[in-house]
């Protein structure tokens, strides 16, 4: 998930090859500073400026990235639904296991395949992006904190461990409650339809990523991972600071899945029609 600010990795602090600013970014002394143009209030609220320019504090606008996530997830779910029922995320698989929808052996195979897929995806990304992009965006990995140059030496910036953990727990539960439950309940799955469910899953996931990154507004925090396998891939391939707090992206979703399973168990059996 995209971070909330462009912050150099710890590798950049000690290397001469720093990530250069965008070509359109003014440098001190090149242009005269004029009066600052104020954008309309509606434009600021909707974040429309971010849609038309990459000269933002984060370079990759949270809103744009969240929309892309929604589309990509929907497409992947539609592509894998005939094979595994759309099990591309350990959160979904673990929740299905806890609610009795899949066996332990099948869940283990799914999660292992998801982790392998995360590693292969990270290797593919590493092969096609340049070193500067890889360092700046941490190979699309999940980050809680990063190390940046400071006045008195390298400084750690990011979100507190407890805050990041709570965000992961809450967002995971909301993801399961607001969207995945429709796929688990055959009444809703039949009424809504496979395509619509996959689209809703993607939209909910994209919204949660946008909310987690925007509300916290903390540089160094990459937002709620909401997919341990996706966080695991870059950590294995790139390593370094991506292992810092990596456990949060596994323990948080696991707790969220347990909370969801308990919620499901509290519902009288006659009111549930799960597969």
C-alpha positions in Angstrom: 0.0 0.0 0.0 1.1 3.4 -0.7 2.7 5.4 2.1 1.6 8.9 3.1 4.8 10.6 2.2 7.9 10.1 0.1 10.5 9.1 2.5 13.8 7.6 1.7 14.7 4.1 2.8 17.5 3.5 5.1 19.6 2.5 2.1 19.3 6.0 0.7 20.7 7.6 3.8 24.1 6.0 3.4 24.2 5.9 -0.5 25.2 8.7 -2.8 22.6 7.7 -5.3 19.6 9.4 -3.8 16.1 9.5 -5.4 15.8 12.6 -7.4 12.7 14.9 -7.3 10.3 15.1 -10.1 11.5 17.0 -13.1 8.7 19.5 -12.7 9.4 20.1 -9.0 10.9 23.7 -8.6 14.2 24.0 -6.9 15.1 26.8 -4.6 16.2 29.9 -6.5 15.0 28.7 -9.9 11.7 30.5 -9.8 10.4 33.5 -8.0 7.8 32.7 -5.4 4.5 34.2 -6.2 1.2 34.3 -4.3 0.0 30.9 -3.4 -3.1 29.9 -5.3 -5.9 28.6 -3.2 -7.9 25.7 -4.4 -11.7 25.6 -4.0 -12.8 24.0 -0.8 -14.7 21.2 -2.7 -11.5 20.4 -4.6 -9.5 20.1 -1.4 -12.1 17.9 0.3 -12.4 15.5 -2.6 -8.7 15.5 -3.3 -9.2 16.4 -6.9 -5.8 18.1 -7.1 -4.2 14.8 -6.4 -5.9 13.3 -9.4 -4.3 15.7 -11.8 -0.8 16.1 -10.4 1.9 14.0 -9.0 3.5 16.9 -7.3 2.0 16.0 -4.0 3.5 15.1 -0.7 3.1 11.4 -1.5 3.7 11.4 -5.3 1.2 8.6 -5.7 -2.1 10.0 -4.5 -3.9 7.9 -2.0 -7.2 8.2 -3.8 -5.8 7.2 -7.1 -4.0 4.2 -5.6 -7.1 3.1 -3.7 -9.1 3.1 -7.0 -6.4 1.1 -8.7 -6.5 -1.4 -5.8 -10.2 -1.8 -6.1 -10.0 -2.6 -9.9 -7.0 -4.9 -9.5 -8.6 -6.9 -6.6 -11.9 -7.2 -8.4 -10.2 -8.6 -11.6 -8.0 -11.0 -9.6 -11.0 -12.3 -7.7 -12.9 -12.9 -10.9 -9.9 -14.7 -12.4 -9.4 -17.0 -9.4 -13.0 -17.6 -8.4 -13.5 -20.7 -10.6 -10.2 -22.2 -9.2 -10.2 -21.5 -5.5 -13.4 -19.5 -4.9 -11.3 -16.3 -4.9 -8.9 -17.2 -2.1 -6.1 -14.7 -2.8 -5.9 -13.4 0.7 -4.9 -15.2 3.9 -7.5 -13.1 5.8 -10.3 -14.5 3.8 -8.9 -18.1 4.0 -8.3 -17.9 7.7 -11.8 -16.5 8.3 -13.3 -19.3 6.1 -11.3 -21.9 8.1 -12.6 -20.5 11.5 -16.2 -20.4 10.2 -15.9 -24.0 8.9 -16.1 -23.3 5.2 -12.7 -24.8 4.3 -10.7 -27.6 5.9 -7.3 -27.1 7.7 -5.4 -28.8 4.9 -7.0 -26.7 2.2 -6.5 -23.5 4.1 -2.8 -24.4 4.6 -2.4 -25.0 0.9 -4.2 -21.8 0.0 -2.1 -19.6 2.4 1.1 -21.2 1.3 0.2 -20.6 -2.4 -0.7 -17.0 -1.5 2.7 -16.4 0.1 4.5 -17.9 -2.8 2.5 -15.7 -5.1 3.5 -12.7 -3.0 7.1 -13.5 -3.4 6.9 -14.2 -7.2 5.0 -10.9 -7.6 7.7 -9.0 -5.7 10.4 -10.6 -7.8 8.6 -9.6 -11.0 8.2 -6.1 -9.8 11.9 -5.9 -8.8 12.8 -7.0 -12.3 10.9 -4.3 -14.1 11.4 -1.2 -11.9 14.6 0.8 -11.5 16.5 1.0 -8.3 15.2 4.5 -7.5 11.6 3.5 -7.6 12.3 0.3 -5.7 13.9 2.3 -2.8 11.4 5.1 -2.8 8.3 2.8 -2.7 9.9 0.0 -0.7 9.0 -2.5 -3.5 5.3 -1.9 -2.7 5.9 -3.4 0.7 4.0 -2.8 4.0 5.7 -0.4 6.3 5.0 0.9 9.8 8.1 3.0 10.2 11.1 4.0 8.0 14.5 5.6 8.7 15.1 9.0 7.2 18.0 11.5 7.4 17.6 13.9 10.3 19.3 17.0 11.7 21.2 14.9 14.2 21.5 11.7 12.1 19.1 9.0 10.9 15.6 9.3 12.4 12.8 6.7 12.6 9.4 8.1 11.6 6.1 6.3 11.2 3.1 5.1 13.2 3.2 3.7 16.7 3.0 -0.1 17.0 -0.3 -0.1 18.9 -1.9 2.3 16.5 -0.9 0.2 13.5 -2.0 -3.0 15.1 -5.4 -1.6 16.0 -5.9 -0.3 12.5 -5.0 -3.7 11.1 -7.5 -5.4 13.4 -10.3 -3.0 12.8 -9.8 -2.8 9.0 -9.6 -6.6 8.7 -12.8 -7.1 10.6 -14.6 -4.4 8.6 -13.3 -6.0 5.4 -14.8 -9.3 6.4 -18.0 -8.0 7.8 -18.8 -5.5 5.0 -17.9 -7.6 2.0 -16.6 -11.1 2.4 -19.6 -12.2 4.4 -21.7 -11.7 1.2 -19.5 -14.3 -0.5 -19.8 -16.7 2.5 -23.6 -16.4 2.6 -25.1 -18.3 -0.3 -28.4 -16.3 -0.2 -26.5 -13.0 -0.7 -24.1 -14.5 -3.1 -26.9 -15.7 -5.3 -28.9 -12.5 -5.1 -26.0 -10.1 -5.6 -24.1 -12.2 -8.2 -20.4 -13.2 -8.5 -19.3 -10.1 -10.5 -21.0 -7.7 -8.2 -19.5 -9.4 -5.1 -16.0 -9.2 -6.5 -16.4 -5.5 -7.4 -17.8 -4.8 -3.9 -14.8 -6.6 -2.3 -12.4 -4.5 -4.3 -14.2 -1.3 -3.5 -14.3 -2.0 0.2 -10.6 -2.9 0.3 -9.7 0.2 -1.7 -11.7 2.4 0.7 -10.1 0.9 3.8 -6.6 1.5 2.3 -7.6 5.1 1.6 -9.0 5.7 5.0 -6.1 4.1 6.9 -3.5 6.2 5.0 -5.5 9.4 5.0 -6.8 9.5 8.6 -3.4 8.7 10.1 -1.6 11.1 7.7 1.8 9.8 9.0 4.9 9.6 6.8 6.5 6.2 6.9 3.3 4.3 7.6 2.2 2.5 4.5 -1.4 2.0 5.5 -3.3 -1.1 6.5 -1.8 -4.1 4.7 -5.0 -6.2 4.7 -3.2 -9.0 3.0 -0.3 -10.7 4.9 0.9 -12.5 1.8 1.3 -9.2 -0.1 3.3 -7.8 2.7 5.3 -11.0 3.0 6.5 -11.0 -0.6 8.4 -7.7 -0.6 9.8 -8.4 2.9 11.4 -11.6 1.7 12.7 -10.2 -1.6 13.9 -6.8 -0.4 14.3 -7.4 3.4 15.7 -4.5 5.5 13.2 -2.2 7.2 10.2 -4.2 5.7 10.7 -6.7 8.5 10.3 -4.0 11.1 6.9 -4.5 12.6 6.1 -7.1 9.9 4.3 -9.2 12.6 1.6 -6.6 12.8 0.4 -7.4 9.3 -0.1 -11.1 10.3 -1.3 -10.8 14.0 -3.7 -7.9 13.3 -5.6 -9.7 10.5 -5.6 -12.9 12.5 -7.3 -11.2 15.5 -9.7 -9.5 13.1 -10.6 -12.9 11.6 -11.1 -14.4 15.0 -13.4 -11.5 16.0 -15.4 -12.0 12.7 -15.7 -15.7 13.4 -17.0 -15.1 16.9 -19.5 -12.7 15.5 -20.7 -15.3 13.0 -21.0 -17.9 15.8 -23.2 -15.6 17.8 -25.7 -15.5 15.0 -28.4 -18.2 15.4 -27.8 -21.1 12.9 -31.3 -20.6 11.4 -30.3 -17.1 10.3 -27.2 -18.2 8.5 -27.0 -19.9 5.1 -23.3 -20.3 4.6 -21.8 -22.8 2.2 
